[in-house]
């Protein structure tokens, strides 16, 4: 059986691909009450795409705190606004759970920023940059890995937007959901592909 993804892709090939974005349900969580309401559905998942966002700082030496955690499956994305909720023991328990897979890219940075909010023992995290190597994929960027495995490109146009804004725009929500969703889809597709 032949693999149905590219092991290598050029920048030009990526730019010629259509843009793909998350089209499922987006649940924006900006209070502990809303978080407590969605946590039971998160615990029911076996795996979730994972990402975080931080408001960019344009001042040398100044780094903002984590503003957002994104979790996603094929049909639903949860955007947890840490800048509004802060530390929640039940959320950190989910981040420590070994049985719930959390698939992301560049996780070392994300986990370090989460630990700045509250120290914890991360569990169940799967680093895509390492995982894809078993399939002969050497690229480390989410844009390239997405192009190789899923056959579309992700837009990074909202990356430097204000993730601490009072309300996230629809474009920000789509962008944030897409980043977590593609991690989930890449992992899912490679798990059904012959190595």
C-alpha positions as CSV (number, residue, x, y, z in Angstrom):
1,X,0.0,0.0,0.0
2,X,1.3,3.4,-1.0
3,X,1.5,6.4,1.3
4,X,-0.7,9.3,0.3
5,X,1.4,12.2,1.5
6,X,4.6,13.9,0.3
7,X,7.8,13.5,2.3
8,X,9.3,16.7,0.9
9,X,7.7,19.9,-0.4
10,X,9.2,23.2,-1.5
11,X,8.0,26.7,-0.4
12,X,6.7,27.3,-4.0
13,X,4.7,24.1,-3.9
14,X,3.2,25.1,-0.6
15,X,2.2,28.6,-1.9
16,X,0.4,26.9,-4.9
17,X,-1.9,24.9,-2.6
18,X,-5.4,26.1,-1.7
19,X,-5.8,27.5,1.8
20,X,-7.6,25.2,4.2
21,X,-9.4,26.3,7.4
22,X,-11.4,24.8,10.1
23,X,-15.1,24.7,9.3
24,X,-16.5,23.0,12.4
25,X,-18.1,24.3,15.6
26,X,-16.0,26.7,17.6
27,X,-16.7,27.1,21.4
28,X,-15.2,30.2,22.9
29,X,-14.7,29.8,26.6
30,X,-14.1,33.1,28.5
31,X,-15.3,32.2,32.1
32,X,-14.7,29.4,34.6
33,X,-18.5,28.6,34.5
34,X,-18.3,27.9,30.7
35,X,-15.1,25.9,31.2
36,X,-16.7,23.7,33.8
37,X,-19.6,23.1,31.4
38,X,-17.3,21.9,28.5
39,X,-14.8,19.9,30.5
40,X,-16.9,16.7,30.6
41,X,-17.0,16.6,26.8
42,X,-13.2,17.2,26.6
43,X,-12.6,14.2,28.9
44,X,-14.7,12.0,26.6
45,X,-12.2,12.5,23.7
46,X,-9.3,10.1,23.2
47,X,-7.2,12.7,21.4
48,X,-7.2,16.5,20.8
49,X,-5.3,18.8,18.6
50,X,-3.5,21.3,20.8
51,X,-2.1,24.8,20.4
52,X,-1.6,28.0,22.3
53,X,-1.5,31.7,21.5
54,X,0.2,34.6,23.2
55,X,-0.3,38.3,22.4
56,X,2.8,39.4,20.5
57,X,5.1,41.9,22.2
58,X,6.9,44.5,20.2
59,X,9.0,45.7,23.1
60,X,12.4,44.1,23.4
61,X,12.7,41.8,26.5
62,X,8.9,41.9,27.2
63,X,7.0,38.6,26.8
64,X,3.3,38.4,27.4
65,X,1.6,35.6,29.3
66,X,-0.3,32.8,27.5
67,X,-3.7,34.1,26.3
68,X,-5.3,31.1,24.7
69,X,-5.4,27.3,24.7
70,X,-6.9,25.7,21.6
71,X,-8.1,22.1,21.6
72,X,-9.8,20.5,18.6
73,X,-11.3,17.4,17.0
74,X,-12.6,17.0,13.5
75,X,-16.0,18.6,14.4
76,X,-15.4,20.9,17.4
77,X,-12.8,23.3,18.6
78,X,-12.6,24.8,22.1
79,X,-10.8,28.2,22.6
80,X,-10.0,28.6,26.2
81,X,-9.2,32.2,27.0
82,X,-6.6,32.0,29.8
83,X,-6.2,35.7,29.9
84,X,-9.8,35.9,31.2
85,X,-10.0,32.6,33.2
86,X,-6.4,32.2,34.6
87,X,-5.4,29.0,36.3
88,X,-8.1,26.3,36.7
89,X,-7.2,23.1,38.6
90,X,-9.5,20.9,36.4
91,X,-8.0,22.3,33.2
92,X,-4.5,21.6,34.5
93,X,-5.6,18.1,35.5
94,X,-6.7,17.5,31.9
95,X,-3.2,18.8,30.7
96,X,-1.6,16.3,33.0
97,X,-3.7,13.3,32.0
98,X,-1.6,10.6,30.2
99,X,-4.7,8.9,28.7
100,X,-5.8,11.9,26.8
101,X,-3.6,12.6,23.8
102,X,-2.8,16.2,23.1
103,X,-1.2,16.6,19.7
104,X,0.7,19.7,18.9
105,X,3.8,21.2,17.4
106,X,6.6,23.1,19.2
107,X,5.2,21.8,22.5
108,X,8.2,22.6,24.6
109,X,7.5,26.3,24.3
110,X,3.7,25.8,25.0
111,X,4.4,23.7,28.1
112,X,7.0,26.1,29.4
113,X,4.5,29.0,29.1
114,X,1.8,26.9,30.8
115,X,4.2,26.1,33.7
116,X,4.7,29.8,34.2
117,X,1.0,30.1,35.0
118,X,1.0,27.0,37.2
119,X,3.6,24.2,37.5
120,X,2.4,20.8,36.5
121,X,3.5,17.4,35.1
122,X,2.5,17.4,31.4
123,X,0.9,14.1,30.3
124,X,-0.3,12.7,27.0
125,X,1.4,15.3,24.8
126,X,2.5,14.1,21.4
127,X,5.1,16.3,19.5
128,X,4.2,16.3,15.8
129,X,7.8,17.3,14.8
130,X,9.0,14.0,16.3
131,X,6.0,11.9,15.3
132,X,6.3,12.8,11.6
133,X,9.9,11.6,11.4
134,X,8.7,8.0,11.5
135,X,7.0,8.7,8.2
136,X,10.1,10.2,6.5
137,X,8.9,13.8,7.0
138,X,11.8,16.0,8.1
139,X,10.1,19.4,8.0
140,X,9.4,21.1,11.4
141,X,6.9,23.9,10.5
142,X,3.2,23.3,10.8
143,X,2.6,25.0,7.4
144,X,4.9,22.5,5.6
145,X,3.7,19.4,7.5
146,X,0.1,20.4,6.8
147,X,0.8,20.9,3.1
148,X,2.6,17.5,2.9
149,X,0.1,15.4,4.8
150,X,-3.2,17.2,4.3
151,X,-2.6,18.8,0.9
152,X,-3.5,22.4,1.7
153,X,-1.8,25.4,3.3
154,X,-2.7,27.2,6.5
155,X,-2.8,30.9,6.6
156,X,-0.7,32.6,9.3
157,X,-2.2,36.0,8.8
158,X,-3.7,36.3,12.3
159,X,-0.6,35.0,14.2
160,X,0.5,38.5,15.4
161,X,-3.0,39.7,16.3
162,X,-4.1,40.7,19.8
163,X,-5.0,37.5,21.6
164,X,-5.9,39.4,24.7
165,X,-8.6,41.5,22.9
166,X,-11.9,41.9,24.8
167,X,-13.6,39.8,22.0
168,X,-11.8,37.5,19.5
169,X,-12.8,38.3,15.9
170,X,-14.2,35.6,13.7
171,X,-10.9,35.5,11.8
172,X,-8.9,35.0,15.0
173,X,-11.3,32.2,16.1
174,X,-10.9,30.5,12.7
175,X,-7.2,30.8,12.8
176,X,-6.8,29.5,16.3
177,X,-9.2,26.6,15.7
178,X,-7.4,25.7,12.5
179,X,-4.0,25.5,14.1
180,X,-5.2,22.9,16.7
181,X,-7.4,21.1,14.2
182,X,-4.7,20.5,11.6
183,X,-2.5,18.9,14.4
184,X,-5.4,16.5,15.2
185,X,-5.9,15.7,11.5
186,X,-2.2,15.2,10.7
187,X,-1.9,12.8,13.5
188,X,-5.1,11.0,12.6
189,X,-4.2,10.7,8.9
190,X,-0.7,9.4,9.6
191,X,-2.0,6.9,12.1
192,X,-4.0,5.3,9.3
193,X,-1.1,5.5,6.7
194,X,1.4,2.7,6.3
195,X,4.7,3.8,7.7
